């Protein structure tokens, strides 16, 4: 099951681990800075397209990103 809280925490951690600014991530995804900020605080989820783009960008599985797995590779 999707967990908005886990998604938010993992997105924030992945972005910070790689030293990427919210604005840079937003530009790469084609979304607003505010959308990235709200995803990281759990105020909003992500569309399937954005979630897949995030998983690809950070080279983790979509299941990991949304809390369905604790293994980033699957």
Secondary structure, DSSP 8 states (H G I E B T S, - for coil): ---HHHHHHHHHHHHHHTT--HHHHHHHHTS-HHHHHHHHTTS----HHHHHHHHHHHT--HHHHTTS-S-TT-
